Amino acid sequence: MENNKNHILIVDDDNRIRNLLKDYLSENNYIVSTAENANQAKERLEYIKYDIIILDVMMPGQNGYELTKEVKNKIKVPIILLTAKGEVENRIKGLELGADDYIGKPFEPKELLLRIKNIINKNTKIDFNLIHKIGAAEIDLNKMIVNFNGKSKKINNSEKKVLVEMLSNPGKTYSREEIGKISGISQERSIDVMITRLRQKIEMKPKNPKYLQTIRGSGYVLWI
């Protein structure tokens, strides 16, 4: 069996589900910690760096949505929400608050395991020593250069941070607020200008982008 060193935090007020998931994920060679409420989870997050959080939405006290928002404002850690609510609105709410994925109760532990692996793989696959391709554009993250159509163009530190994040999560939509936090840019207009500059460096037709696209009402997404 693969030797896994990823550390997972399970936050759920249901003892049965918490223990079941801990046993199952431990059997699959993950390091697992648990918390039965938001306060316990925040205490653990003060001292331990986790690779992913499995978080129940419906908990007494601070619920999973509120905790997701608070955690995402402080640290960068993937979160999968567990919810008994299957309505699209509730799922969208979680994603808008920064959750990386969700799974509805009841669920098969194996499905959760696959989702965990998928997120961890996405967040660990960026190699700064490799040349990353977006269409015909070749991106050297170390040298902070994009080679495209026989020309080399520099990218600044903010653009690099956004590219690293989006290359790690192709197909994920990022709101302007999220891009602002990643890039360190606060003004929405400046964020739009940065996206426009990136398109000019990687797209054949920047005004009709194929890869770095706008999702109306939601934000931006990178398709590879």
Secondary structure as UniProt FT lines:
FT   STRAND          7..11
FT   HELIX           15..27
FT   TURN            28..29
FT   STRAND          31..35
FT   HELIX           38..47
FT   STRAND          52..56
FT   HELIX           64..74
FT   STRAND          79..83
FT   HELIX           88..96
FT   TURN            97..98
FT   STRAND          101..104
FT   HELIX           109..124
FT   TURN            128..129
FT   STRAND          131..134
FT   TURN            135..136
FT   STRAND          137..140
FT   TURN            141..144
FT   STRAND          145..148
FT   TURN            149..150
FT   STRAND          151..154
FT   HELIX           157..168
FT   TURN            170..171
FT   STRAND          173..174
FT   HELIX           176..183
FT   HELIX           188..202
FT   TURN            206..207
FT   STRAND          212..215
FT   TURN            216..218
FT   STRAND          219..222
//
